[in-house]
Each structure stands twice: as structure tokens, then as C-alpha cells.
């Protein structure tokens, strides 16, 4: 409602008269609003995408490796088993921490939550890539002779799976970054 006290003396309210600019301005305002909504939704999408590798790393490696081909393999020395269980537990706990960071309001912004959780999940995956890249220096291998070698095309299944998960981490970073 118009309040005469808000207008300096001599100013009179004018009726709004749409100009030729009005449709263009309305379109621009709608475009800006849609872009803002898209940017606000990008960290949410990044959070969903990043949850996939975090859940996978928290659950699948322990299920796959806590058996007779790895931890319970009678050919493995006890100390190697200890390190494997330690690695599995640490990676699962780091991944679970990333999930909590993603879905609980701990940090001041969703974007920061995605970045921190992405660093944690990316670190677990990078540890695998370092181990795979340096395996010849310590006699390691991507598969165990007592286990089953699974491939995904020309790649070892572990390598293919972890590359895919790493790409999801990168995608979540890019989405979070665009929302800045």
C-alpha cells in the first residue's frame, strides 16, 4: 500500500505502466531464478553421487575380503592378516564418516560437506591406486592365486570398479565447485 509519508514532497505515486522491456525482464528474472535453483541443487546431487562410493567402500570390501581368499587364507601369515583387517576397518570407518558428514548438518554449508567427504572417500580410493601402481616393488598383485580373477573387459574388476567410484568422486567435486 502506498504511504504518503514515504514520499518526499511533490512526489506522487504513478501507476505502473508496462513497457516493451517488461517481457524481456520477466524472462531474465525467471532465468536467473532457475539458474540459482540449479546451483543450489548441485551440492545435493553431488551428495547423492558421493554417497554411492562411500557406501560401497564401507560395505563391499569387508564382505569380499573377510573370507578364505584373503583374511582367512591359511597361506597368509598372521601379520599380513592383521594389516588387512586393519585396512578394511579403517577404510570402512573413513567411508562411514564421509556418509555422516554428507547427511548430517555438521558443517556450515552443504558444499563444504561434499568437499570434505569427497577428500575422505578419494583418499581411500587413492590408497588403492598407490598400492596397485607400486605392486611390482613389493610383490603384490591385483588378484590372489588362491582366489578368483575377475575382469571387466581388459581391466581387473577391482581396478575397473575403483576407477568408476573415483570418477563419481570427481563428478561430485565438480558439481560442488560449480555451486560456489
C-alpha positions as CSV (number, residue, x, y, z in Angstrom):
1,X,0.0,0.0,0.0
2,X,1.2,3.5,-0.8
3,X,2.2,5.6,2.2
4,X,2.4,9.3,1.5
5,X,4.9,9.7,4.4
6,X,7.4,7.6,2.5
7,X,7.4,10.0,-0.5
8,X,9.2,13.3,-0.5
9,X,7.0,16.3,-1.0
10,X,6.0,16.8,-4.6
11,X,6.3,13.1,-5.5
12,X,3.1,11.5,-6.4
13,X,2.6,7.8,-7.0
14,X,2.5,6.7,-10.6
15,X,0.5,3.9,-11.9
16,X,2.7,1.1,-13.2
17,X,2.8,1.1,-17.0
18,X,4.4,-2.0,-18.6
19,X,6.9,-1.2,-21.2
20,X,8.2,-3.2,-24.1
21,X,11.0,-4.2,-21.7
22,X,8.7,-6.0,-19.2
23,X,8.5,-9.4,-21.0
24,X,12.3,-9.5,-21.5
25,X,12.9,-8.5,-17.9
26,X,10.4,-11.1,-16.7
27,X,12.2,-13.8,-18.8
28,X,15.6,-12.7,-17.4
29,X,14.3,-12.8,-13.9
30,X,12.9,-16.3,-14.4
31,X,16.2,-17.4,-16.0
32,X,18.2,-16.1,-13.0
33,X,15.8,-17.8,-10.6
34,X,16.1,-21.1,-12.4
35,X,19.9,-20.8,-12.6
36,X,20.0,-20.1,-8.8
37,X,17.8,-23.1,-8.1
38,X,20.1,-25.3,-10.3
39,X,23.2,-24.1,-8.5
40,X,21.5,-24.7,-5.1
41,X,20.6,-28.2,-6.2
42,X,24.1,-29.1,-7.4
43,X,25.5,-29.8,-4.0
44,X,22.5,-32.0,-3.3
45,X,23.2,-34.0,-6.4
46,X,26.9,-34.1,-5.5
47,X,26.0,-35.5,-2.1
48,X,23.9,-38.3,-3.7
49,X,26.6,-39.2,-6.2
50,X,29.3,-39.2,-3.5
51,X,27.2,-41.5,-1.3
52,X,27.5,-44.3,-3.8
53,X,31.3,-44.8,-3.5
54,X,31.2,-44.1,0.3
55,X,28.6,-46.9,0.9
56,X,30.4,-49.2,-1.5
57,X,33.7,-48.8,0.3
58,X,32.1,-49.1,3.7
59,X,30.4,-52.4,2.9
60,X,31.7,-54.3,-0.1
61,X,35.5,-54.7,0.6
62,X,34.9,-56.3,4.0
63,X,32.3,-58.6,2.6
64,X,34.6,-59.6,-0.3
65,X,37.9,-59.9,1.7
66,X,36.8,-61.4,5.0
67,X,37.0,-64.9,3.6
68,X,39.4,-67.7,2.7
69,X,40.9,-65.9,-0.3
70,X,42.2,-63.0,1.9
71,X,41.9,-62.7,5.7
72,X,41.1,-66.3,6.4
73,X,43.6,-67.7,3.8
74,X,45.8,-70.3,5.6
75,X,48.7,-69.4,3.4
76,X,48.8,-65.8,4.7
77,X,51.0,-65.0,7.7
78,X,49.2,-63.6,10.7
79,X,50.8,-60.2,10.5
80,X,49.5,-59.8,6.9
81,X,46.0,-60.7,8.1
82,X,46.2,-58.1,10.8
83,X,47.1,-55.4,8.4
84,X,44.3,-56.5,6.0
85,X,41.7,-56.3,8.8
86,X,43.1,-53.0,9.9
87,X,42.9,-51.6,6.4
88,X,39.4,-52.9,5.9
89,X,38.2,-51.5,9.2
90,X,39.9,-48.1,8.7
91,X,38.6,-47.7,5.1
92,X,35.0,-48.7,6.3
93,X,35.2,-46.2,9.2
94,X,36.5,-43.4,7.0
95,X,33.7,-44.1,4.5
96,X,31.1,-44.2,7.2
97,X,32.5,-40.9,8.5
98,X,32.1,-39.4,5.0
99,X,28.5,-40.6,4.9
100,X,27.8,-38.9,8.2
101,X,29.4,-35.7,7.0
102,X,27.3,-35.8,3.8
103,X,23.9,-36.4,5.5
104,X,24.2,-34.7,8.9
105,X,24.3,-30.9,9.3
106,X,27.8,-30.8,10.8
107,X,29.4,-28.1,8.6
108,X,28.1,-24.7,7.7
109,X,27.4,-25.5,4.1
110,X,26.5,-28.5,2.0
111,X,29.2,-27.6,-0.4
112,X,31.9,-27.9,2.3
113,X,30.4,-31.2,3.5
114,X,30.7,-32.6,-0.1
115,X,34.3,-31.4,-0.4
116,X,35.3,-32.9,3.0
117,X,33.5,-36.2,2.4
118,X,35.0,-36.3,-1.1
119,X,38.5,-35.9,0.2
120,X,37.9,-38.8,2.6
121,X,36.4,-41.1,0.0
122,X,39.0,-40.0,-2.5
123,X,41.8,-40.8,-0.1
124,X,40.6,-44.4,0.4
125,X,40.4,-44.8,-3.4
126,X,43.8,-43.2,-3.9
127,X,45.3,-45.6,-1.4
128,X,44.2,-48.4,-3.6
129,X,45.7,-46.8,-6.7
130,X,49.0,-46.3,-5.0
131,X,49.1,-49.9,-3.9
132,X,48.1,-51.1,-7.4
133,X,50.7,-48.8,-9.1
134,X,53.5,-49.9,-6.8
135,X,52.7,-53.6,-6.6
136,X,55.7,-54.8,-8.5
137,X,58.0,-53.1,-5.9
138,X,56.7,-55.3,-3.1
139,X,55.5,-58.4,-4.9
140,X,51.8,-57.5,-4.8
141,X,49.1,-58.4,-7.3
142,X,45.5,-57.4,-8.0
143,X,44.4,-61.0,-7.6
144,X,45.3,-63.8,-5.3
145,X,46.5,-67.1,-6.9
146,X,44.1,-68.9,-4.4
147,X,41.2,-66.6,-5.3
148,X,39.2,-66.0,-8.4
149,X,40.5,-63.5,-11.0
150,X,37.6,-61.4,-12.2
151,X,37.9,-59.0,-15.1
152,X,35.8,-56.2,-16.6
153,X,36.8,-56.2,-20.2
154,X,40.6,-55.7,-20.3
155,X,40.8,-54.4,-16.7
156,X,40.9,-56.2,-13.4
157,X,37.5,-55.9,-11.8
158,X,39.0,-54.2,-8.7
159,X,40.7,-51.6,-10.9
160,X,37.6,-51.1,-13.0
161,X,35.3,-50.7,-10.0
162,X,37.6,-48.3,-8.2
163,X,38.1,-46.2,-11.3
164,X,34.4,-45.9,-11.7
165,X,34.0,-44.9,-8.0
166,X,36.8,-42.4,-8.3
167,X,35.0,-40.8,-11.3
168,X,31.9,-40.4,-9.1
169,X,34.1,-38.6,-6.5
170,X,35.4,-36.3,-9.2
171,X,31.9,-35.6,-10.5
172,X,30.7,-34.7,-7.0
173,X,33.7,-32.3,-6.7
174,X,32.9,-30.6,-10.0
175,X,29.2,-30.2,-9.0
176,X,30.1,-28.8,-5.6
177,X,32.6,-26.5,-7.2
178,X,30.1,-25.1,-9.7
179,X,27.7,-24.2,-6.9
180,X,30.3,-21.8,-5.4
